[in-house]
Amino acid sequence: MIIDCSKYLKCAQAKRVNQSQEEDIFVLFKMLTFSARVVLQCVKDAAIAAKQSQVLRLARVTQSSARFYYNNPKRPNVDPAGASHVRTVDLRSDTVTKPGPAMRQAMAFAEVGDDVMGEDPTVNELQEMAAEMFGMEAALLVPSGTMGNLIAVMVHCRERGDEVIVGDLSHLHVYEQGGSAQLAGVHSRTLSNLPDGTFDLDQLVSKIRHGYPDPHFPRTRLICLENTHNIQGGRVLPLAFLKEVRSIADEHGLPVHMDGARLMNAAVHLGVSPATILQHTNTVSVCMSKGLGAPIGSILAGPQDFISRAVRCRKALGGGMRQAGIIAAAGKLALTEMVDRMKEDHRNVKTFAQALLDCEPSLFTLDLAAVETNILRFHLGNPGLSQSDFCERMAQVGEEEEASLGQGVQVLMYPHMGGSVRAVWHLGISQEDTQMAIRKLQLVAKQLQQSIVK
């Protein structure tokens, strides 16, 4: 249908519009409105198609590399010294990792359902995959490692006033807000963690209570381990130690739970499968949002009856999620694609540790043989320099830095326990980033030496 708009415009201007012309104008208005909607929808569809094409292209590029992390520019920093560009090397924790294009694509297109009803296919696939990988009967997706550990304590220690034996420097005891007591009513009895993350086995035996049902004492119900050991610098528990702990536990009818937040780092270091490590435990919690690079989620694994009870505890703690396949899709990619690349993190840590020892004169102390995975702890040799001061110097961008290093470099670390400094490598830190961190370290060491001479 073709309508001559000009004659209606002239009539409208002359204010002479009859009923037939009004009807034609109304039809014309509807046609123009419809056409505008069609054009707008076409533009939107084209934009969506272009975005999906870009995501797929980036994913293909990323899949050619084992790193799977965002190659975006580092986050902007305010440079007080006026350097034109600041590069940030974030060694505060492996929890700062971000999902790359391939992981984001997997999340965006994940098939989902209601996980509380057991109907999310991606979650079910992840749980089956994890159970097989860990050599366990079943597995459960939970929001965090802290919740995974708490659920394990709640299931193993079924009565308020039960007791768990745990290392005094373990994450479960130090960094999880006393949740075992606060929320589960479970008492903790501590062992002294040794520098390698283990504890004395004779002390373990002495901590097991035998007086039940004497009303004066808690009842020992669980032994907890941490592997790798966070506070002790990413130390890997020896398989022989795990075997002995399990033997003692079996002798006294106790289960063994492993906080395996960084279990995959331990497996990579030992060159064995996760199941080889976990054959000496009854249950495990494994974090996917640290070195594995997923944005959220942990896996709790163990016998089928344990997981059945764990589902109830998860719900009570508010951890039951609905369309959680979006999270599970990232976890599947993390477990299948991100484990082998951890070797790169371990190499970079050793490279930086050696650079600390190579500083002249000696300003730092550490045991290179104790550097096993992605966490590095070192001490400052100068008693006049606090760990906080050192971390501040590494994070600041000075006036001479751009001339010396070619750009401003901000290296982020944390002051840690026992007067040490902690630095953690992850998939967001490349070999080039490590070398830039070393150059910044050398510059700071030079400045410190000059201030000591003065």
C-alpha positions as CSV (number, residue, x, y, z in Angstrom):
1,M,0.0,0.0,0.0
2,I,1.4,3.4,-1.0
3,I,0.1,6.6,0.5
4,D,1.0,10.1,-0.7
5,C,1.9,11.9,2.5
6,S,2.3,15.3,0.9
7,K,-1.4,15.9,0.2
8,Y,-2.3,15.1,3.8
9,L,0.4,17.4,5.0
10,K,-1.0,20.3,2.9
11,C,-4.6,19.5,4.1
12,A,-3.4,19.4,7.7
13,Q,-1.7,22.8,7.3
14,A,-4.9,24.2,5.9
15,K,-6.9,22.5,8.6
16,R,-9.0,20.7,5.9
17,V,-9.0,17.0,6.7
18,N,-12.1,14.9,6.0
19,Q,-13.0,11.6,7.6
20,S,-11.5,9.5,4.8
21,Q,-8.2,11.3,5.1
22,E,-8.2,10.9,8.9
23,E,-8.5,7.1,8.4
24,D,-5.6,7.1,5.9
25,I,-3.4,9.1,8.3
26,F,-4.2,6.7,11.1
27,V,-3.2,3.7,8.9
28,L,0.0,5.5,7.9
29,F,0.8,6.2,11.5
30,K,0.4,2.5,12.4
31,M,2.6,1.4,9.5
32,L,5.3,3.8,10.4
33,T,5.2,2.7,14.1
34,F,5.4,-0.9,13.1
35,S,8.2,-0.3,10.7
36,A,10.2,1.6,13.4
37,R,9.7,-1.4,15.8
38,V,10.9,-3.8,13.1
39,V,14.0,-1.7,12.4
40,L,14.8,-1.4,16.2
41,Q,14.5,-5.1,16.7
42,C,16.8,-5.8,13.8
43,V,19.4,-3.4,15.2
44,K,19.1,-5.2,18.6
45,D,19.4,-8.6,17.0
46,A,22.4,-7.5,15.0
47,A,24.1,-6.2,18.2
48,I,23.5,-9.4,20.1
49,A,24.8,-11.5,17.2
50,A,27.9,-9.3,17.0
51,K,28.5,-9.6,20.8
52,Q,28.1,-13.4,20.6
53,S,30.5,-13.6,17.7
54,Q,33.0,-11.5,19.7
55,V,32.7,-13.8,22.7
56,L,33.1,-16.9,20.5
57,R,36.2,-15.4,18.8
58,L,37.7,-14.5,22.2
59,A,37.0,-17.9,23.5
60,R,38.7,-19.6,20.5
61,V,41.7,-17.3,21.0
62,T,41.8,-18.1,24.7
63,Q,41.4,-21.9,24.2
64,S,44.7,-21.8,22.3
65,S,46.4,-21.0,25.7
66,A,46.3,-23.0,28.8
67,R,46.0,-19.9,31.0
68,F,42.3,-19.1,30.3
69,Y,42.5,-15.7,32.0
70,Y,41.4,-12.3,31.0
71,N,44.2,-10.5,29.1
72,N,42.6,-7.2,29.9
73,P,44.8,-4.2,31.0
74,K,45.5,-4.1,34.7
75,R,43.0,-2.1,36.7
76,P,43.7,1.6,36.7
77,N,45.8,3.0,39.5
78,V,46.3,6.5,40.8
79,D,50.0,7.2,40.4
80,P,51.1,9.9,42.9
81,A,54.5,10.3,41.3
82,G,53.0,11.0,37.9
83,A,54.1,7.9,36.0
84,S,52.2,7.5,32.7
85,H,51.3,3.9,33.3
86,V,51.1,1.7,36.3
87,R,51.2,-2.1,36.1
88,T,49.7,-4.0,39.1
89,V,51.0,-7.4,40.1
90,D,48.5,-8.6,42.6
91,L,50.0,-11.3,44.9
92,R,47.6,-10.8,47.8
93,S,45.8,-14.1,47.2
94,D,44.7,-16.6,44.5
95,T,41.1,-15.6,45.3
96,V,41.6,-12.4,43.1
97,T,41.4,-14.5,39.9
98,K,38.8,-13.6,37.3
99,P,37.1,-15.9,34.8
100,G,38.3,-15.6,31.2
101,P,36.3,-15.6,28.0
102,A,36.0,-19.3,27.7
103,M,34.8,-19.7,31.2
104,R,32.4,-16.8,30.8
105,Q,31.0,-18.3,27.6
106,A,30.5,-21.7,29.4
107,M,28.6,-19.8,32.2
108,A,26.5,-17.8,29.7
109,F,25.3,-20.9,27.8
110,A,25.0,-23.3,30.7
111,E,22.0,-25.5,30.8
112,V,20.2,-24.9,34.1
113,G,17.4,-26.2,36.3
114,D,16.4,-26.0,40.0
115,D,19.3,-27.5,41.9
116,V,17.5,-27.7,45.2
117,M,15.1,-30.0,43.4
118,G,18.1,-31.9,42.0
119,E,17.1,-30.8,38.5
120,D,20.1,-28.7,37.3
121,P,21.9,-30.9,34.7
122,T,25.1,-28.9,34.8
123,V,25.4,-29.1,38.6
124,N,24.7,-32.8,38.4
125,E,27.4,-33.3,35.8
126,L,29.9,-31.3,37.9
127,Q,29.1,-33.3,41.0
128,E,29.5,-36.6,39.2
129,M,32.8,-35.5,37.6
130,A,34.2,-34.3,40.9
131,A,33.2,-37.5,42.8
132,E,35.0,-39.6,40.2
133,M,38.1,-37.3,40.1
134,F,38.3,-37.4,43.9
135,G,37.6,-41.2,44.3
136,M,34.5,-40.5,46.3
137,E,31.0,-42.0,46.1
138,A,29.3,-38.6,45.8
139,A,29.8,-34.8,45.8
140,L,27.9,-31.7,46.5
141,L,28.3,-28.1,45.1
142,V,28.4,-25.5,47.9
143,P,29.0,-21.7,47.7
144,S,32.3,-21.6,49.6
145,G,35.0,-23.6,51.2
146,T,34.1,-22.3,54.7
147,M,30.6,-23.6,54.2
148,G,32.0,-26.9,53.0
149,N,34.1,-27.3,56.0
150,L,31.3,-26.3,58.4
151,I,28.9,-28.8,56.8
152,A,31.5,-31.6,57.1
153,V,31.9,-30.8,60.8
154,M,28.1,-30.7,61.3
155,V,27.6,-34.1,59.5
156,H,30.5,-35.9,61.2
157,C,29.8,-34.4,64.7
158,R,26.1,-35.0,65.0
159,E,25.6,-33.9,68.6
160,R,26.2,-30.5,70.1
161,G,29.2,-30.8,72.4
162,D,31.1,-33.3,70.1
163,E,34.7,-32.5,69.5
164,V,36.9,-32.1,66.4
165,I,40.7,-32.4,66.5
166,V,42.3,-29.8,64.3
167,G,45.7,-28.0,63.8
168,D,46.1,-24.8,65.7
169,L,47.2,-23.0,62.6
170,S,44.6,-24.5,60.3
171,H,42.3,-22.3,58.2
172,L,39.3,-24.0,59.8
173,H,40.4,-23.0,63.2
174,V,41.9,-19.6,62.6
175,Y,40.0,-18.0,59.6
176,E,36.5,-19.4,59.7
177,Q,35.1,-17.4,62.7
178,G,34.9,-20.4,65.0
179,G,31.9,-21.6,62.9
180,S,32.2,-25.1,64.3
181,A,31.4,-23.7,67.8
182,Q,29.3,-20.8,66.8
183,L,26.9,-22.6,64.5
184,A,27.4,-26.3,65.0
185,G,28.0,-26.4,68.8
186,V,31.2,-28.4,68.2
187,H,34.3,-28.0,70.4
188,S,37.7,-27.8,68.8
189,R,40.8,-29.5,70.3
190,T,44.0,-28.3,68.7
191,L,47.3,-29.9,67.8
192,S,50.5,-27.9,67.2
193,N,51.0,-27.5,63.5
194,L,54.7,-28.1,62.5
195,P,56.4,-25.9,59.8
196,D,55.5,-28.4,57.1
197,G,51.8,-28.3,58.0
198,T,51.8,-31.7,59.7
199,F,51.6,-32.4,63.5
200,D,53.1,-34.9,65.9
201,L,51.3,-38.2,65.7
202,D,51.9,-39.0,69.3
203,Q,50.2,-35.8,70.2
204,L,47.3,-36.7,68.0
205,V,46.9,-40.0,69.9
206,S,47.0,-38.1,73.2
207,K,44.3,-35.7,72.1
208,I,41.7,-38.5,71.4
209,R,39.3,-38.7,74.3
210,H,38.4,-42.2,75.6
211,G,36.1,-41.4,78.5
212,Y,32.8,-41.3,76.6
213,P,30.1,-41.4,78.0
214,D,31.7,-39.7,81.0
215,P,29.6,-36.5,81.3
216,H,32.6,-34.3,82.1
217,F,34.2,-34.3,78.6
218,P,33.3,-33.8,74.9
219,R,33.3,-36.8,72.7
220,T,36.0,-36.9,70.0
221,R,34.3,-37.4,66.6
222,L,36.5,-36.1,63.8
223,I,40.1,-35.4,62.8
224,C,40.7,-32.5,60.3
225,L,43.7,-31.9,58.0
226,E,44.5,-29.0,55.7
227,N,46.3,-29.7,52.4
228,T,48.0,-27.6,51.1
229,H,48.6,-25.7,54.4
230,N,47.8,-22.0,54.0
231,I,49.4,-20.4,57.0
232,Q,52.6,-22.5,56.7
233,G,53.1,-21.3,53.2
234,G,51.4,-23.8,50.9
235,R,53.1,-26.9,52.3
236,V,52.0,-30.2,50.9
237,L,51.2,-33.0,53.4
238,P,53.3,-36.1,52.7
239,L,51.4,-39.2,51.6
240,A,53.1,-41.2,54.3
241,F,51.9,-38.8,56.9
242,L,48.3,-39.0,55.6
243,K,48.5,-42.8,55.7
244,E,49.6,-42.8,59.3
245,V,46.8,-40.4,60.3
246,R,44.2,-42.5,58.6
247,S,45.6,-45.6,60.4
248,I,45.3,-43.9,63.8
249,A,41.8,-42.7,62.9
250,D,40.6,-46.1,61.8
251,E,42.0,-47.6,65.0
252,H,39.8,-45.3,67.1
253,G,36.8,-45.3,64.8
254,L,37.2,-41.7,63.7
255,P,36.6,-40.2,60.3
256,V,39.2,-37.9,58.6
257,H,38.1,-34.7,56.8
258,M,40.5,-32.8,54.6
259,D,40.2,-29.0,54.0
260,G,41.5,-29.3,50.5
261,A,40.9,-25.7,49.4
262,R,44.2,-26.0,47.4
263,L,44.1,-29.8,47.0
264,M,44.9,-29.5,43.3
265,N,48.1,-27.6,44.0
266,A,49.1,-30.5,46.2
267,A,48.3,-33.1,43.5
268,V,50.3,-31.1,40.9
269,H,53.3,-30.8,43.3
270,L,53.3,-34.5,44.1
271,G,52.6,-35.6,40.5
272,V,49.7,-37.8,41.5
273,S,45.9,-37.8,41.1
274,P,43.7,-36.1,43.7
275,A,42.2,-39.6,44.4
276,T,45.7,-40.8,45.4
277,I,45.8,-38.2,48.1
278,L,42.2,-38.6,49.2
279,Q,42.4,-42.4,49.6
280,H,43.6,-41.6,53.1
281,T,40.6,-39.4,54.0
282,N,36.8,-39.9,54.4
283,T,35.6,-36.5,53.1
284,V,37.1,-33.4,51.5
285,S,36.2,-29.8,50.6
286,V,37.9,-28.5,47.4
287,C,37.7,-24.8,46.4
288,M,37.2,-23.9,42.8
289,S,37.6,-20.1,43.2
290,K,41.3,-20.0,44.1
291,G,44.0,-21.3,41.7
292,L,41.4,-23.0,39.6
293,G,40.0,-19.6,38.6
294,A,36.2,-20.1,39.0
295,P,34.4,-17.1,40.4
296,I,32.5,-19.0,43.1
297,G,32.0,-22.5,44.5
298,S,33.5,-25.4,46.3
299,I,33.0,-29.2,46.1
300,L,32.3,-31.3,49.2
301,A,32.8,-35.0,48.6
302,G,32.5,-38.2,50.5
303,P,30.3,-41.3,51.0
304,Q,26.8,-41.2,49.7
305,D,25.2,-41.2,53.1
306,F,27.5,-38.3,54.2
307,I,26.4,-36.3,51.1
308,S,22.7,-37.0,51.7
309,R,23.1,-35.5,55.2
310,A,25.2,-32.7,53.8
311,V,22.4,-31.6,51.5
312,R,20.2,-31.0,54.5
313,C,22.9,-29.0,56.3
314,R,23.6,-26.9,53.2
315,K,19.9,-26.0,53.0
316,A,19.8,-25.0,56.7
317,L,22.9,-22.8,56.2
318,G,21.2,-21.0,53.2
319,G,23.5,-22.6,50.7
320,G,20.8,-24.2,48.6
321,M,20.9,-22.5,45.2
322,R,18.5,-22.7,42.3
323,Q,19.8,-22.3,38.8
324,A,23.3,-23.0,40.0
325,G,24.4,-24.5,36.6
326,I,25.9,-21.1,35.8
327,I,28.3,-21.6,38.7
328,A,28.8,-25.3,37.9
329,A,29.7,-24.6,34.3
330,A,32.7,-22.6,35.5
331,G,33.6,-25.4,38.0
332,K,33.6,-28.0,35.2
333,L,36.0,-25.9,33.1
334,A,38.1,-25.3,36.2
335,L,38.5,-29.0,37.0
336,T,39.2,-30.0,33.4
337,E,41.3,-27.2,32.0
338,M,43.0,-25.3,34.9
339,V,44.8,-28.0,36.9
340,D,47.9,-28.6,34.7
341,R,48.6,-24.9,34.3
342,M,49.3,-24.7,38.1
343,K,52.8,-25.9,37.4
344,E,53.4,-22.5,35.9
345,D,52.4,-20.8,39.2
346,H,54.7,-23.1,41.1
347,R,57.6,-22.3,38.8
348,N,57.0,-18.5,39.1
349,V,57.0,-18.7,42.9
350,K,60.4,-20.5,42.9
351,T,61.7,-17.9,40.5
352,F,60.7,-15.0,42.8
353,A,61.9,-16.9,45.9
354,Q,65.3,-17.3,44.4
355,A,65.4,-13.5,43.5
356,L,64.7,-12.8,47.2
357,L,67.7,-14.9,48.2
358,D,69.9,-13.3,45.5
359,C,69.4,-9.7,46.8
360,E,72.8,-8.3,48.0
361,P,73.3,-7.7,50.8
362,S,70.9,-10.3,52.1
363,L,67.7,-8.6,53.1
364,F,65.3,-11.6,53.1
365,T,65.3,-15.0,54.7
366,L,63.4,-18.1,53.6
367,D,63.8,-21.8,53.1
368,L,63.8,-22.5,49.4
369,A,63.2,-26.2,50.0
370,A,59.9,-25.3,51.7
371,V,58.6,-23.5,48.6
372,E,56.4,-26.2,47.2
373,T,53.3,-24.7,45.6
374,N,51.8,-21.3,44.9
375,I,52.2,-19.6,48.3
376,L,55.4,-18.0,49.4
377,R,56.3,-16.8,52.9
378,F,59.5,-14.9,53.7
379,H,60.9,-12.8,56.5
380,L,62.8,-9.5,56.4
381,G,66.4,-9.7,57.5
382,N,66.5,-6.0,58.6
383,P,65.0,-5.6,62.1
384,G,64.4,-2.0,61.4
385,L,62.0,-2.7,58.6
386,S,58.5,-4.0,59.4
387,Q,56.6,-6.2,57.1
388,S,53.9,-3.5,56.7
389,D,56.6,-1.0,55.6
390,F,58.0,-3.4,53.1
391,C,54.5,-4.2,51.6
392,E,53.8,-0.4,51.4
393,R,57.1,0.2,49.5
394,M,56.3,-2.6,47.1
395,A,52.8,-1.1,46.4
396,Q,54.0,2.5,46.0
397,V,55.1,4.0,42.7
398,G,58.1,6.2,43.3
399,E,59.6,9.1,41.3
400,E,62.5,7.2,39.8
401,E,60.5,4.1,39.0
402,E,59.4,4.8,35.5
403,A,62.9,5.7,34.5
404,S,64.3,2.5,36.0
405,L,61.7,0.0,35.1
406,G,60.1,1.7,32.0
407,Q,56.8,2.0,33.8
408,G,55.3,2.2,37.3
409,V,55.0,-1.2,39.0
410,Q,52.7,-1.8,41.9
411,V,53.3,-5.2,43.7
412,L,50.6,-6.1,46.2
413,M,51.4,-8.5,49.1
414,Y,50.1,-9.0,52.6
415,P,51.9,-8.8,56.0
416,H,51.5,-12.3,57.5
417,M,51.8,-14.2,60.7
418,G,55.1,-14.5,62.6
419,G,56.5,-11.3,61.1
420,S,56.5,-12.7,57.6
421,V,55.2,-11.5,54.2
422,R,52.9,-13.7,52.1
423,A,52.7,-13.6,48.3
424,V,50.5,-15.9,46.3
425,W,50.7,-16.8,42.6
426,H,47.8,-17.6,40.4
427,L,46.5,-17.7,36.8
428,G,46.4,-13.9,36.7
429,I,50.2,-13.7,37.2
430,S,52.3,-14.5,34.1
431,Q,56.0,-15.1,33.9
432,E,56.4,-11.5,32.6
433,D,54.4,-10.3,35.7
434,T,56.8,-12.2,37.9
435,Q,59.9,-10.7,36.2
436,M,58.4,-7.2,36.7
437,A,57.8,-8.0,40.4
438,I,61.4,-9.1,40.7
439,R,62.6,-5.8,39.1
440,K,60.4,-3.9,41.6
441,L,61.8,-6.0,44.4
442,Q,65.4,-5.2,43.3
443,L,64.6,-1.5,43.1
444,V,63.0,-1.5,46.6
445,A,66.0,-3.5,48.0
446,K,68.4,-0.9,46.6
447,Q,66.5,1.9,48.1
448,L,66.4,0.1,51.5
449,Q,70.2,-0.5,51.4
450,Q,70.8,3.2,50.6
451,S,68.6,4.2,53.6
452,I,70.5,1.8,55.8
453,V,73.9,3.2,54.7
454,K,72.7,6.7,55.5
